[in-house]
Amino acid sequence: MGREIETQLADSGSETILALDLFYPRISAVQDRTPLKRIILTSVRDFLPPLRRLLYPLKARLSGRWIRVEKRPPLHDFLELLNITPMETRRRSPDSNKPMWRYSNIRAAQPASPRA
């Protein structure tokens, strides 16, 4: 999986990645060989209801999926970034809600196009 991440980051020229903290060991292993400058991490726990959010660390530790990462630049926490820059204060263009797929493993001369 680390090789796939490295290939995708190198081919796309991505400087920032948003990923689950479970993938951090694989991302950090290839970071020096890619143009990656910023890593934004989130956790499954961040999106659980309150009671499950409290129980998630216990379950994750028991199943061997607990990842503890000290978040300091270039490593950022997704929810902290949302609190620093609330979405309602940003200027948005009418097209800013359209998702874009920018990576393709097909090496073609055609540029990636936005998909609605």
Contacts in CASP RR format, 6 or more apart in sequence:
PFRMAT RR
TARGET T0000
AUTHOR 0000-0000-0000
METHOD contacts of the structure
MODEL  1
MGREIETQLADSGSETILALDLFYPRISAVQDRTPLKRIILTSVRDFLPP
LRRLLYPLKARLSGRWIRVEKRPPLHDFLELLNITPMETRRRSPDSNKPM
WRYSNIRAAQPASPRA
1 26 0 8 1.000
2 26 0 8 1.000
2 29 0 8 1.000
2 30 0 8 1.000
3 30 0 8 1.000
5 23 0 8 1.000
5 26 0 8 1.000
5 27 0 8 1.000
5 30 0 8 1.000
6 30 0 8 1.000
6 33 0 8 1.000
6 34 0 8 1.000
7 105 0 8 1.000
8 14 0 8 1.000
8 103 0 8 1.000
8 105 0 8 1.000
9 17 0 8 1.000
9 30 0 8 1.000
9 34 0 8 1.000
9 35 0 8 1.000
9 36 0 8 1.000
10 33 0 8 1.000
10 34 0 8 1.000
10 35 0 8 1.000
11 103 0 8 1.000
11 105 0 8 1.000
12 102 0 8 1.000
12 103 0 8 1.000
13 34 0 8 1.000
13 35 0 8 1.000
14 34 0 8 1.000
14 35 0 8 1.000
14 36 0 8 1.000
14 103 0 8 1.000
15 35 0 8 1.000
15 36 0 8 1.000
15 37 0 8 1.000
15 38 0 8 1.000
16 36 0 8 1.000
16 37 0 8 1.000
16 38 0 8 1.000
16 39 0 8 1.000
16 40 0 8 1.000
17 27 0 8 1.000
17 36 0 8 1.000
17 38 0 8 1.000
17 39 0 8 1.000
17 40 0 8 1.000
18 40 0 8 1.000
18 41 0 8 1.000
18 42 0 8 1.000
18 78 0 8 1.000
19 27 0 8 1.000
19 39 0 8 1.000
19 40 0 8 1.000
19 41 0 8 1.000
19 42 0 8 1.000
20 41 0 8 1.000
20 42 0 8 1.000
20 43 0 8 1.000
20 44 0 8 1.000
21 41 0 8 1.000
21 42 0 8 1.000
21 43 0 8 1.000
21 67 0 8 1.000
21 69 0 8 1.000
22 44 0 8 1.000
22 65 0 8 1.000
22 67 0 8 1.000
24 39 0 8 1.000
24 41 0 8 1.000
24 67 0 8 1.000
24 69 0 8 1.000
25 67 0 8 1.000
27 36 0 8 1.000
27 39 0 8 1.000
28 39 0 8 1.000
30 36 0 8 1.000
31 39 0 8 1.000
37 74 0 8 1.000
38 73 0 8 1.000
38 74 0 8 1.000
38 76 0 8 1.000
39 74 0 8 1.000
39 75 0 8 1.000
39 76 0 8 1.000
40 76 0 8 1.000
40 77 0 8 1.000
40 78 0 8 1.000
40 81 0 8 1.000
41 69 0 8 1.000
41 71 0 8 1.000
41 75 0 8 1.000
41 76 0 8 1.000
41 77 0 8 1.000
41 78 0 8 1.000
42 77 0 8 1.000
42 78 0 8 1.000
42 79 0 8 1.000
43 67 0 8 1.000
44 56 0 8 1.000
44 60 0 8 1.000
45 53 0 8 1.000
45 56 0 8 1.000
45 57 0 8 1.000
45 60 0 8 1.000
46 53 0 8 1.000
46 78 0 8 1.000
46 79 0 8 1.000
48 56 0 8 1.000
57 66 0 8 1.000
60 66 0 8 1.000
60 67 0 8 1.000
69 75 0 8 1.000
71 77 0 8 1.000
71 80 0 8 1.000
95 114 0 8 1.000
98 114 0 8 1.000
98 115 0 8 1.000
98 116 0 8 1.000
99 114 0 8 1.000
99 115 0 8 1.000
99 116 0 8 1.000
100 112 0 8 1.000
100 114 0 8 1.000
100 115 0 8 1.000
101 112 0 8 1.000
101 114 0 8 1.000
101 115 0 8 1.000
102 112 0 8 1.000
103 112 0 8 1.000
104 112 0 8 1.000
END
